[in-house]
Amino acid sequence: MTTSSPDTAVASSFEAVRRRIARACRIAGRDASGVVLTAVTKTQPDEALAAALTAGQRVFGENRVQEAEAHWATRRDTPGLELRLIGPLQTNKAVEAVALFDVIETLDRPKLADALAAASTKTGRAPRVLVQVNTGAEPQKAGTLPEEADDMIAHARSLGLNVEGLMCIPPVEEAPGPHFALLRKIARRNGLSVLSMGMSGDYETAIRFGATHVRIGSALFGERN
Ligand SMILES: *Cc1c(COP(=O)(O)O)cnc(C)c1O
């Protein structure tokens, strides 16, 4: 195998990112076991997924239900595999999403909570759920507004959904720190322990602000087309 094979390239990217996560944890005085790397495989070819699995990666994020099914259907039984939905979800895809994913990170409106609860009853599967918060209140972005997050969380809990934390995507043109801090504050006052925040460009900052899950795509697999 040459050093330019996709397997080797992906393996060394994983090694580099894991090292940077460990370093960020050390600087923040945190245990590295408290930060889970979610490898984002949206738009990636099959070889990238295979290489990631070979590199020992088991936690993956996908943006679209259909693409995730295509990516993972034949690999769903891989021991330890955890699939996380990190893209917007339409209510008419709730059953498929609940059937496929272990975690749905993008609960952002009461109607979707209702659909997820109904889908859980129907499928007998109950994925863990994160509420996505639109910390920058950007009109084009999905997510519950910060001031509506407490109600959203309470509604989801009242339906029996297993809400374990929050997720955010800060505005691209702003410093991410204040957004991560806001997410952490909303999580704390609601007794939530999971914080999915930080992507390729800002995951070390997110770790400083308490991220428990960082969602990383391009730093592992290269730029997407
Ligand atoms: C694509 C995507 C990521 C990964 O982004 P990179 O910058 O490639 O690391 C993380 N989170 C969400 C919600 C995404 O859509």
The ligand as an SDF file (V2000), in Angstrom:
LIG
                    3D

 15 15  0  0  0  0  0  0  0  0999 V2000
  -21.3350   19.3330    7.2010 C   0  0  0  0  0  0  0  0  0  0  0  0
  -21.5880   19.4880    8.6400 C   0  0  0  0  0  0  0  0  0  0  0  0
  -20.5490   19.3340    9.5850 C   0  0  0  0  0  0  0  0  0  0  0  0
  -19.0950   19.0800    9.1980 C   0  0  0  0  0  0  0  0  0  0  0  0
  -18.5530   20.2460    8.6670 O   0  0  0  0  0  0  0  0  0  0  0  0
  -16.9680   20.3730    8.3780 P   0  0  0  0  0  0  0  0  0  0  0  0
  -16.7500   21.8350    8.3630 O   0  0  0  0  0  0  0  0  0  0  0  0
  -16.7380   19.7140    7.0790 O   0  0  0  0  0  0  0  0  0  0  0  0
  -16.2550   19.7010    9.4850 O   0  0  0  0  0  0  0  0  0  0  0  0
  -20.8640   19.4440   10.9300 C   0  0  0  0  0  0  0  0  0  0  0  0
  -22.1230   19.6850   11.3420 N   0  0  0  0  0  0  0  0  0  0  0  0
  -23.1350   19.8540   10.4710 C   0  0  0  0  0  0  0  0  0  0  0  0
  -24.5010   20.1140   10.9850 C   0  0  0  0  0  0  0  0  0  0  0  0
  -22.9020   19.7710    9.0980 C   0  0  0  0  0  0  0  0  0  0  0  0
  -23.9170   19.9660    8.2610 O   0  0  0  0  0  0  0  0  0  0  0  0
  1  2  1  0
  2  3  1  0
  2 14  2  0
  3  4  1  0
  3 10  2  0
  4  5  1  0
  5  6  1  0
  6  7  2  0
  6  8  1  0
  6  9  1  0
 10 11  1  0
 11 12  2  0
 12 13  1  0
 12 14  1  0
 14 15  1  0
M  END
$$$$
